[in-house]
Amino acid sequence: MRTPANPIEQSFELAASRGVDLTPVVYQRLFSEHPETRTMFRTHGSELVMGSMLALTIEAILDFAADRSGRFRLIACEVASHDAYGTPRELFIAFFAVIRDTLRDLLGDQWSRDIAQAWEKLLVEIDAFAGIAA
Ligand code: HEM
């Protein structure tokens, strides 16, 4: 039997049930809140890289929020590789908050207290985790 979704998983499921493609909305928000990121992605093929980066980040978040079976480790690996892309750690971490804020705006009334608290806790934990990895 499938274990019930935790609030983080629920927030993604609720967004998915609205049939919204998260990629354009997340990157619109990233580029508007952190304009310096606009020019960080390559000119050719950036849609693929950006789509893949978001998909892998979401997988890592879901694993981090659940049983931490393995995919969450991507966060630690990427702190180091993003150093090489010239992405400062604060900005790297900001991507998670951009995802949270995008979901919050999309869900509106469905953004429950449980979901809000779970995200707040998750962001603090990821910050600490990435700090250790850096
Ligand atoms: C605002 C924060 C971030 C910025 C500005 C950023 C920037 C970038 C850039 C410029 C690339 C492309 C490098 C290339 O052209 O080959 C990239 C790739 C990637 N990023 Fe990020 N990144 C951010 C946050 C994250 C986070 C939080 C994760 C996951 C924990 C992540 C995971 C990845 C992965 C897996 C790739 C490779 C995608 C692929 O080619 O399949 N990034 N990122």
Backbone and ligand atoms as CSV (ligand in chain L), in Angstrom:
chain,resi,resn,atom,element,x,y,z
A,1,MET,N,N,0.837,-1.198,0.000
A,1,MET,CA,C,0.000,0.000,0.000
A,1,MET,C,C,0.876,1.254,0.000
A,2,ARG,N,N,0.450,2.262,-0.741
A,2,ARG,CA,C,1.236,3.481,-0.849
A,2,ARG,C,C,1.103,4.296,0.435
A,3,THR,N,N,2.233,4.791,0.956
A,3,THR,CA,C,2.147,5.629,2.158
A,3,THR,C,C,1.508,6.969,1.767
A,4,PRO,N,N,0.723,7.546,2.695
A,4,PRO,CA,C,0.066,8.809,2.350
A,4,PRO,C,C,1.100,9.892,2.030
A,5,ALA,N,N,0.733,10.773,1.129
A,5,ALA,CA,C,1.664,11.824,0.715
A,5,ALA,C,C,1.970,12.737,1.890
A,6,ASN,N,N,3.238,13.100,2.052
A,6,ASN,CA,C,3.570,14.108,3.061
A,6,ASN,C,C,3.208,15.492,2.480
A,7,PRO,N,N,3.175,16.538,3.331
A,7,PRO,CA,C,2.696,17.835,2.828
A,7,PRO,C,C,3.505,18.382,1.639
A,8,ILE,N,N,4.792,18.055,1.572
A,8,ILE,CA,C,5.607,18.543,0.448
A,8,ILE,C,C,5.139,17.867,-0.846
A,9,GLU,N,N,4.985,16.544,-0.743
A,9,GLU,CA,C,4.509,15.776,-1.899
A,9,GLU,C,C,3.112,16.267,-2.315
A,10,GLN,N,N,2.261,16.493,-1.283
A,10,GLN,CA,C,0.903,16.991,-1.569
A,10,GLN,C,C,0.945,18.282,-2.359
A,11,SER,N,N,1.891,19.170,-1.990
A,11,SER,CA,C,1.927,20.471,-2.675
A,11,SER,C,C,2.248,20.288,-4.156
A,12,PHE,N,N,3.143,19.341,-4.480
A,12,PHE,CA,C,3.449,19.088,-5.893
A,12,PHE,C,C,2.271,18.399,-6.583
A,13,GLU,N,N,1.607,17.470,-5.851
A,13,GLU,CA,C,0.472,16.766,-6.460
A,13,GLU,C,C,-0.665,17.734,-6.765
A,14,LEU,N,N,-0.909,18.668,-5.835
A,14,LEU,CA,C,-1.989,19.634,-6.063
A,14,LEU,C,C,-1.674,20.519,-7.265
A,15,ALA,N,N,-0.403,20.896,-7.387
A,15,ALA,CA,C,-0.005,21.723,-8.539
A,15,ALA,C,C,-0.166,20.917,-9.827
A,16,ALA,N,N,0.246,19.635,-9.782
A,16,ALA,CA,C,0.145,18.784,-10.979
A,16,ALA,C,C,-1.318,18.601,-11.378
A,17,SER,N,N,-2.201,18.499,-10.365
A,17,SER,CA,C,-3.613,18.270,-10.686
A,17,SER,C,C,-4.225,19.479,-11.390
A,18,ARG,N,N,-3.558,20.607,-11.328
A,18,ARG,CA,C,-4.053,21.793,-12.054
A,18,ARG,C,C,-3.541,21.826,-13.489
A,19,GLY,N,N,-2.717,20.833,-13.803
A,19,GLY,CA,C,-2.229,20.721,-15.181
A,19,GLY,C,C,-1.267,21.829,-15.587
A,20,VAL,N,N,-0.617,22.425,-14.593
A,20,VAL,CA,C,0.300,23.528,-14.907
A,20,VAL,C,C,1.708,22.980,-15.133
A,21,ASP,N,N,2.366,23.451,-16.185
A,21,ASP,CA,C,3.769,23.106,-16.390
A,21,ASP,C,C,4.595,24.046,-15.508
A,22,LEU,N,N,5.268,23.449,-14.526
A,22,LEU,CA,C,5.984,24.282,-13.551
A,22,LEU,C,C,7.199,24.988,-14.147
A,23,THR,N,N,7.806,24.379,-15.185
A,23,THR,CA,C,9.084,24.917,-15.666
A,23,THR,C,C,9.024,26.413,-16.021
A,24,PRO,N,N,8.117,26.841,-16.919
A,24,PRO,CA,C,8.138,28.273,-17.242
A,24,PRO,C,C,7.843,29.175,-16.052
A,25,VAL,N,N,6.920,28.753,-15.182
A,25,VAL,CA,C,6.570,29.643,-14.056
A,25,VAL,C,C,7.700,29.752,-13.037
A,26,VAL,N,N,8.376,28.632,-12.793
A,26,VAL,CA,C,9.484,28.667,-11.831
A,26,VAL,C,C,10.601,29.575,-12.371
A,27,TYR,N,N,10.949,29.399,-13.657
A,27,TYR,CA,C,12.066,30.197,-14.188
A,27,TYR,C,C,11.695,31.668,-14.364
A,28,GLN,N,N,10.423,31.940,-14.662
A,28,GLN,CA,C,10.003,33.347,-14.728
A,28,GLN,C,C,10.247,34.011,-13.377
A,29,ARG,N,N,9.874,33.291,-12.336
A,29,ARG,CA,C,10.027,33.824,-10.986
A,29,ARG,C,C,11.515,33.972,-10.636
A,30,LEU,N,N,12.304,32.935,-10.977
A,30,LEU,CA,C,13.741,32.993,-10.696
A,30,LEU,C,C,14.361,34.209,-11.388
A,31,PHE,N,N,14.030,34.394,-12.674
A,31,PHE,CA,C,14.632,35.493,-13.440
A,31,PHE,C,C,14.149,36.847,-12.939
A,32,SER,N,N,12.917,36.910,-12.451
A,32,SER,CA,C,12.466,38.218,-11.971
A,32,SER,C,C,13.020,38.524,-10.575
A,33,GLU,N,N,13.143,37.514,-9.714
A,33,GLU,CA,C,13.674,37.779,-8.358
A,33,GLU,C,C,15.191,37.838,-8.322
A,34,HIS,N,N,15.821,37.135,-9.258
A,34,HIS,CA,C,17.293,37.112,-9.299
A,34,HIS,C,C,17.741,37.335,-10.749
A,35,PRO,N,N,17.614,38.577,-11.235
A,35,PRO,CA,C,17.863,38.860,-12.663
A,35,PRO,C,C,19.240,38.409,-13.142
A,36,GLU,N,N,20.196,38.322,-12.227
A,36,GLU,CA,C,21.538,37.907,-12.645
A,36,GLU,C,C,21.545,36.474,-13.181
A,37,THR,N,N,20.506,35.699,-12.877
A,37,THR,CA,C,20.499,34.301,-13.325
A,37,THR,C,C,20.123,34.174,-14.811
A,38,ARG,N,N,19.524,35.244,-15.384
A,38,ARG,CA,C,19.105,35.189,-16.791
A,38,ARG,C,C,20.233,34.796,-17.724
A,39,THR,N,N,21.394,35.352,-17.471
A,39,THR,CA,C,22.512,35.134,-18.397
A,39,THR,C,C,23.383,33.944,-17.975
A,40,MET,N,N,22.990,33.252,-16.904
A,40,MET,CA,C,23.854,32.158,-16.442
A,40,MET,C,C,23.681,30.889,-17.267
A,41,PHE,N,N,22.500,30.751,-17.848
A,41,PHE,CA,C,22.259,29.530,-18.634
A,41,PHE,C,C,22.767,29.716,-20.054
A,42,ARG,N,N,23.221,28.634,-20.659
A,42,ARG,CA,C,23.772,28.715,-22.018
A,42,ARG,C,C,22.709,29.228,-22.992
A,43,THR,N,N,23.152,29.795,-24.086
A,43,THR,CA,C,22.200,30.353,-25.051
A,43,THR,C,C,21.486,29.246,-25.811
A,44,HIS,N,N,22.229,28.218,-26.210
A,44,HIS,CA,C,21.619,27.136,-26.991
A,44,HIS,C,C,21.335,25.939,-26.093
A,45,GLY,N,N,20.122,25.418,-26.203
A,45,GLY,CA,C,19.778,24.221,-25.439
A,45,GLY,C,C,19.471,24.513,-23.985
A,46,SER,N,N,19.262,25.780,-23.652
A,46,SER,CA,C,19.045,26.088,-22.237
A,46,SER,C,C,17.705,25.547,-21.737
A,47,GLU,N,N,16.690,25.416,-22.642
A,47,GLU,CA,C,15.385,24.904,-22.179
A,47,GLU,C,C,15.548,23.487,-21.631
A,48,LEU,N,N,16.354,22.700,-22.351
A,48,LEU,CA,C,16.554,21.321,-21.908
A,48,LEU,C,C,17.243,21.277,-20.559
A,49,VAL,N,N,18.295,22.081,-20.431
A,49,VAL,CA,C,19.057,22.093,-19.173
A,49,VAL,C,C,18.157,22.585,-18.033
A,50,MET,N,N,17.384,23.639,-18.315
A,50,MET,CA,C,16.557,24.211,-17.246
A,50,MET,C,C,15.448,23.237,-16.839
A,51,GLY,N,N,14.842,22.567,-17.833
A,51,GLY,CA,C,13.787,21.592,-17.543
A,51,GLY,C,C,14.350,20.447,-16.720
A,52,SER,N,N,15.535,19.983,-17.132
A,52,SER,CA,C,16.141,18.853,-16.436
A,52,SER,C,C,16.583,19.262,-15.022
A,53,MET,N,N,17.128,20.471,-14.900
A,53,MET,CA,C,17.568,20.944,-13.575
A,53,MET,C,C,16.375,20.993,-12.614
A,54,LEU,N,N,15.245,21.503,-13.093
A,54,LEU,CA,C,14.072,21.591,-12.217
A,54,LEU,C,C,13.549,20.190,-11.868
A,55,ALA,N,N,13.463,19.308,-12.871
A,55,ALA,CA,C,12.933,17.962,-12.618
A,55,ALA,C,C,13.798,17.229,-11.590
A,56,LEU,N,N,15.116,17.342,-11.748
A,56,LEU,CA,C,16.014,16.651,-10.810
A,56,LEU,C,C,15.950,17.286,-9.422
A,57,THR,N,N,15.792,18.599,-9.390
A,57,THR,CA,C,15.680,19.279,-8.084
A,57,THR,C,C,14.413,18.816,-7.368
A,58,ILE,N,N,13.310,18.702,-8.114
A,58,ILE,CA,C,12.050,18.259,-7.497
A,58,ILE,C,C,12.188,16.826,-6.975
A,59,GLU,N,N,12.832,15.962,-7.763
A,59,GLU,CA,C,13.048,14.577,-7.286
A,59,GLU,C,C,13.860,14.582,-5.996
A,60,ALA,N,N,14.872,15.434,-5.955
A,60,ALA,CA,C,15.725,15.507,-4.759
A,60,ALA,C,C,14.920,16.028,-3.561
A,61,ILE,N,N,14.074,17.020,-3.802
A,61,ILE,CA,C,13.240,17.584,-2.721
A,61,ILE,C,C,12.303,16.501,-2.170
A,62,LEU,N,N,11.651,15.761,-3.096
A,62,LEU,CA,C,10.689,14.743,-2.656
A,62,LEU,C,C,11.377,13.668,-1.826
A,63,ASP,N,N,12.586,13.299,-2.226
A,63,ASP,CA,C,13.331,12.280,-1.472
A,63,ASP,C,C,13.797,12.847,-0.121
A,64,PHE,N,N,14.254,14.108,-0.146
A,64,PHE,CA,C,14.722,14.766,1.083
A,64,PHE,C,C,13.572,14.852,2.093
A,65,ALA,N,N,12.351,15.112,1.598
A,65,ALA,CA,C,11.190,15.286,2.485
A,65,ALA,C,C,10.594,13.951,2.921
A,66,ALA,N,N,11.014,12.857,2.280
A,66,ALA,CA,C,10.433,11.549,2.623
A,66,ALA,C,C,11.487,10.652,3.268
A,67,ASP,N,N,11.881,9.590,2.574
A,67,ASP,CA,C,12.739,8.607,3.255
A,67,ASP,C,C,14.236,8.796,3.011
A,68,ARG,N,N,14.614,9.816,2.303
A,68,ARG,CA,C,16.038,10.100,2.017
A,68,ARG,C,C,16.775,8.847,1.562
A,69,SER,N,N,16.225,8.221,0.511
A,69,SER,CA,C,16.799,6.958,0.056
A,69,SER,C,C,17.989,7.159,-0.869
A,70,GLY,N,N,18.169,8.317,-1.423
A,70,GLY,CA,C,19.331,8.493,-2.297
A,70,GLY,C,C,19.318,9.760,-3.137
A,71,ARG,N,N,18.162,10.069,-3.739
A,71,ARG,CA,C,18.142,11.189,-4.686
A,71,ARG,C,C,18.424,12.533,-4.031
A,72,PHE,N,N,18.166,12.619,-2.726
A,72,PHE,CA,C,18.427,13.880,-2.017
A,72,PHE,C,C,19.911,14.242,-2.078
A,73,ARG,N,N,20.765,13.229,-2.313
A,73,ARG,CA,C,22.217,13.494,-2.341
A,73,ARG,C,C,22.627,14.400,-3.494
A,74,LEU,N,N,21.762,14.481,-4.495
A,74,LEU,CA,C,22.041,15.376,-5.620
A,74,LEU,C,C,22.319,16.801,-5.113
A,75,ILE,N,N,21.603,17.179,-4.049
A,75,ILE,CA,C,21.749,18.548,-3.537
A,75,ILE,C,C,23.197,18.801,-3.138
A,76,ALA,N,N,23.786,17.845,-2.433
A,76,ALA,CA,C,25.180,17.998,-2.006
A,76,ALA,C,C,26.130,18.027,-3.206
A,77,CYS,N,N,25.892,17.151,-4.173
A,77,CYS,CA,C,26.775,17.103,-5.359
A,77,CYS,C,C,26.702,18.419,-6.117
A,78,GLU,N,N,25.451,18.928,-6.255
A,78,GLU,CA,C,25.270,20.121,-7.087
A,78,GLU,C,C,25.780,21.403,-6.430
A,79,VAL,N,N,25.876,21.424,-5.104
A,79,VAL,CA,C,26.468,22.605,-4.457
A,79,VAL,C,C,27.865,22.787,-5.032
A,80,ALA,N,N,28.589,21.667,-5.132
A,80,ALA,CA,C,29.966,21.733,-5.620
A,80,ALA,C,C,30.017,22.058,-7.109
A,81,SER,N,N,29.158,21.378,-7.936
A,81,SER,CA,C,29.277,21.658,-9.373
A,81,SER,C,C,28.790,23.063,-9.711
A,82,HIS,N,N,27.839,23.600,-8.935
A,82,HIS,CA,C,27.371,24.955,-9.209
A,82,HIS,C,C,28.401,26.008,-8.837
A,83,ASP,N,N,29.259,25.669,-7.928
A,83,ASP,CA,C,30.408,26.528,-7.644
A,83,ASP,C,C,31.173,26.756,-8.942
A,84,ALA,N,N,31.323,25.660,-9.683
A,84,ALA,CA,C,32.049,25.726,-10.949
A,84,ALA,C,C,31.278,26.515,-12.006
A,85,TYR,N,N,29.915,26.491,-11.942
A,85,TYR,CA,C,29.127,27.286,-12.899
A,85,TYR,C,C,29.079,28.746,-12.471
A,86,GLY,N,N,29.656,29.057,-11.303
A,86,GLY,CA,C,29.640,30.439,-10.819
A,86,GLY,C,C,28.353,30.794,-10.100
A,87,THR,N,N,27.646,29.768,-9.577
A,87,THR,CA,C,26.420,30.047,-8.812
A,87,THR,C,C,26.761,30.074,-7.323
A,88,PRO,N,N,26.660,31.241,-6.683
A,88,PRO,CA,C,26.961,31.277,-5.251
A,88,PRO,C,C,25.981,30.413,-4.456
A,89,ARG,N,N,26.404,29.961,-3.295
A,89,ARG,CA,C,25.581,29.048,-2.503
A,89,ARG,C,C,24.223,29.655,-2.128
A,90,GLU,N,N,24.214,30.952,-1.793
A,90,GLU,CA,C,22.950,31.595,-1.398
A,90,GLU,C,C,21.946,31.520,-2.550
A,91,LEU,N,N,22.477,31.714,-3.762
A,91,LEU,CA,C,21.606,31.682,-4.931
A,91,LEU,C,C,21.123,30.257,-5.194
A,92,PHE,N,N,22.036,29.323,-5.034
A,92,PHE,CA,C,21.703,27.905,-5.202
A,92,PHE,C,C,20.519,27.553,-4.295
A,93,ILE,N,N,20.639,27.970,-3.032
A,93,ILE,CA,C,19.592,27.697,-2.038
A,93,ILE,C,C,18.302,28.438,-2.397
A,94,ALA,N,N,18.466,29.632,-2.990
A,94,ALA,CA,C,17.283,30.442,-3.318
A,94,ALA,C,C,16.369,29.725,-4.303
A,95,PHE,N,N,16.927,28.814,-5.094
A,95,PHE,CA,C,16.102,28.089,-6.067
A,95,PHE,C,C,14.989,27.297,-5.363
A,96,PHE,N,N,15.292,26.756,-4.189
A,96,PHE,CA,C,14.289,25.981,-3.461
A,96,PHE,C,C,13.151,26.888,-2.989
A,97,ALA,N,N,13.499,28.091,-2.558
A,97,ALA,CA,C,12.470,29.030,-2.108
A,97,ALA,C,C,11.631,29.503,-3.302
A,98,VAL,N,N,12.275,29.639,-4.465
A,98,VAL,CA,C,11.540,30.031,-5.669
A,98,VAL,C,C,10.500,28.956,-6.011
A,99,ILE,N,N,10.881,27.697,-5.876
A,99,ILE,CA,C,9.943,26.597,-6.143
A,99,ILE,C,C,8.792,26.658,-5.134
A,100,ARG,N,N,9.140,26.839,-3.851
A,100,ARG,CA,C,8.092,26.921,-2.812
A,100,ARG,C,C,7.107,28.076,-3.110
A,101,ASP,N,N,7.658,29.236,-3.423
A,101,ASP,CA,C,6.794,30.399,-3.648
A,101,ASP,C,C,5.918,30.230,-4.889
A,102,THR,N,N,6.468,29.549,-5.899
A,102,THR,CA,C,5.676,29.287,-7.111
A,102,THR,C,C,4.491,28.388,-6.771
A,103,LEU,N,N,4.766,27.336,-5.994
A,103,LEU,CA,C,3.683,26.419,-5.613
A,103,LEU,C,C,2.645,27.160,-4.766
A,104,ARG,N,N,3.108,27.971,-3.830
A,104,ARG,CA,C,2.192,28.699,-2.937
A,104,ARG,C,C,1.240,29.585,-3.760
A,105,ASP,N,N,1.792,30.295,-4.740
A,105,ASP,CA,C,0.948,31.163,-5.558
A,105,ASP,C,C,-0.021,30.364,-6.419
A,106,LEU,N,N,0.464,29.217,-6.905
A,106,LEU,CA,C,-0.405,28.377,-7.750
A,106,LEU,C,C,-1.551,27.779,-6.944
A,107,LEU,N,N,-1.234,27.337,-5.705
A,107,LEU,CA,C,-2.240,26.610,-4.925
A,107,LEU,C,C,-3.273,27.522,-4.281
A,108,GLY,N,N,-2.939,28.758,-4.050
A,108,GLY,CA,C,-3.917,29.690,-3.455
A,108,GLY,C,C,-4.487,29.137,-2.158
A,109,ASP,N,N,-5.809,28.923,-2.129
A,109,ASP,CA,C,-6.497,28.452,-0.914
A,109,ASP,C,C,-6.071,27.051,-0.494
A,110,GLN,N,N,-5.536,26.303,-1.428
A,110,GLN,CA,C,-5.125,24.926,-1.085
A,110,GLN,C,C,-3.772,24.888,-0.383
A,111,TRP,N,N,-3.124,26.049,-0.281
A,111,TRP,CA,C,-1.844,26.143,0.438
A,111,TRP,C,C,-2.162,26.128,1.938
A,112,SER,N,N,-2.148,24.920,2.532
A,112,SER,CA,C,-2.581,24.771,3.922
A,112,SER,C,C,-1.458,25.143,4.891
A,113,ARG,N,N,-1.838,25.222,6.160
A,113,ARG,CA,C,-0.844,25.497,7.201
A,113,ARG,C,C,0.204,24.390,7.271
A,114,ASP,N,N,-0.280,23.159,7.132
A,114,ASP,CA,C,0.628,21.992,7.158
A,114,ASP,C,C,1.668,22.088,6.045
A,115,ILE,N,N,1.196,22.436,4.859
A,115,ILE,CA,C,2.100,22.542,3.705
A,115,ILE,C,C,3.090,23.687,3.943
A,116,ALA,N,N,2.585,24.819,4.420
A,116,ALA,CA,C,3.455,25.985,4.654
A,116,ALA,C,C,4.544,25.641,5.673
A,117,GLN,N,N,4.125,24.975,6.768
A,117,GLN,CA,C,5.101,24.643,7.819
A,117,GLN,C,C,6.117,23.618,7.334
A,118,ALA,N,N,5.639,22.647,6.566
A,118,ALA,CA,C,6.558,21.612,6.061
A,118,ALA,C,C,7.608,22.251,5.144
A,119,TRP,N,N,7.179,23.210,4.319
A,119,TRP,CA,C,8.132,23.874,3.420
A,119,TRP,C,C,9.128,24.728,4.206
A,120,GLU,N,N,8.615,25.413,5.223
A,120,GLU,CA,C,9.492,26.264,6.043
A,120,GLU,C,C,10.611,25.408,6.651
A,121,LYS,N,N,10.215,24.261,7.200
A,121,LYS,CA,C,11.157,23.337,7.839
A,121,LYS,C,C,12.128,22.777,6.791
A,122,LEU,N,N,11.580,22.415,5.657
A,122,LEU,CA,C,12.414,21.835,4.591
A,122,LEU,C,C,13.498,22.820,4.135
A,123,LEU,N,N,13.118,24.093,3.980
A,123,LEU,CA,C,14.101,25.074,3.500
A,123,LEU,C,C,15.236,25.248,4.511
A,124,VAL,N,N,14.879,25.236,5.797
A,124,VAL,CA,C,15.911,25.360,6.843
A,124,VAL,C,C,16.834,24.138,6.794
A,125,GLU,N,N,16.226,22.955,6.649
A,125,GLU,CA,C,17.026,21.721,6.632
A,125,GLU,C,C,17.927,21.639,5.398
A,126,ILE,N,N,17.412,22.067,4.267
A,126,ILE,CA,C,18.222,22.019,3.041
A,126,ILE,C,C,19.385,23.005,3.164
A,127,ASP,N,N,19.101,24.169,3.737
A,127,ASP,CA,C,20.159,25.163,3.940
A,127,ASP,C,C,21.288,24.564,4.782
A,128,ALA,N,N,20.889,23.896,5.868
A,128,ALA,CA,C,21.897,23.285,6.745
A,128,ALA,C,C,22.638,22.168,6.016
A,129,PHE,N,N,21.916,21.362,5.273
A,129,PHE,CA,C,22.503,20.230,4.550
A,129,PHE,C,C,23.500,20.725,3.496
A,130,ALA,N,N,23.099,21.745,2.753
A,130,ALA,CA,C,23.985,22.279,1.698
A,130,ALA,C,C,25.189,22.965,2.342
A,131,GLY,N,N,24.993,23.511,3.531
A,131,GLY,CA,C,26.093,24.169,4.242
A,131,GLY,C,C,27.179,23.168,4.630
A,132,ILE,N,N,26.714,22.005,5.068
A,132,ILE,CA,C,27.674,20.954,5.463
A,132,ILE,C,C,28.417,20.456,4.220
A,133,ALA,N,N,27.651,20.363,3.103
A,133,ALA,CA,C,28.229,19.813,1.876
A,133,ALA,C,C,29.215,20.773,1.222
A,134,ALA,N,N,29.052,22.067,1.486
A,134,ALA,CA,C,29.859,23.066,0.764
A,134,ALA,C,C,31.328,22.995,1.148
L,1,HEM,C1,C,19.307,29.789,-8.593
L,1,HEM,C2,C,19.975,28.681,-8.428
L,1,HEM,C3,C,20.637,27.936,-9.566
L,1,HEM,C4,C,21.249,28.412,-10.694
L,1,HEM,C5,C,21.448,29.844,-11.114
L,1,HEM,C6,C,21.700,27.267,-11.452
L,1,HEM,C7,C,22.375,27.321,-12.635
L,1,HEM,C8,C,22.658,26.249,-13.449
L,1,HEM,C9,C,23.283,26.329,-14.745
L,1,HEM,C10,C,23.792,27.607,-15.376
L,1,HEM,C11,C,23.324,25.077,-15.249
L,1,HEM,C12,C,23.785,24.675,-16.626
L,1,HEM,C13,C,25.212,24.383,-16.770
L,1,HEM,C14,C,25.414,24.047,-18.233
L,1,HEM,O1,O,25.134,24.895,-19.085
L,1,HEM,O2,O,25.822,22.907,-18.504
L,1,HEM,C15,C,22.732,24.169,-14.271
L,1,HEM,C16,C,22.601,22.796,-14.428
L,1,HEM,C17,C,22.115,21.960,-13.469
L,1,HEM,N1,N,21.635,22.322,-12.225
L,1,HEM,FE1,FE,21.458,24.205,-11.517
L,1,HEM,N2,N,21.333,26.125,-10.774
L,1,HEM,C18,C,20.691,26.488,-9.619
L,1,HEM,C19,C,20.184,25.641,-8.645
L,1,HEM,C20,C,20.198,24.271,-8.723
L,1,HEM,C21,C,19.726,23.381,-7.690
L,1,HEM,C22,C,19.168,23.825,-6.350
L,1,HEM,C23,C,19.901,22.103,-8.143
L,1,HEM,C24,C,19.593,20.782,-7.498
L,1,HEM,C25,C,19.705,20.523,-6.239
L,1,HEM,C26,C,20.447,22.181,-9.481
L,1,HEM,C27,C,20.742,21.109,-10.279
L,1,HEM,C28,C,21.270,21.165,-11.555
L,1,HEM,C29,C,21.505,20.017,-12.404
L,1,HEM,C30,C,21.234,18.562,-12.042
L,1,HEM,C31,C,22.031,20.514,-13.599
L,1,HEM,C32,C,22.401,19.715,-14.841
L,1,HEM,C33,C,21.139,19.602,-15.703
L,1,HEM,C34,C,21.379,18.778,-16.961
L,1,HEM,O3,O,22.185,19.202,-17.797
L,1,HEM,O4,O,20.730,17.725,-17.083
L,1,HEM,N3,N,20.638,23.523,-9.794
L,1,HEM,N4,N,22.341,24.916,-13.179
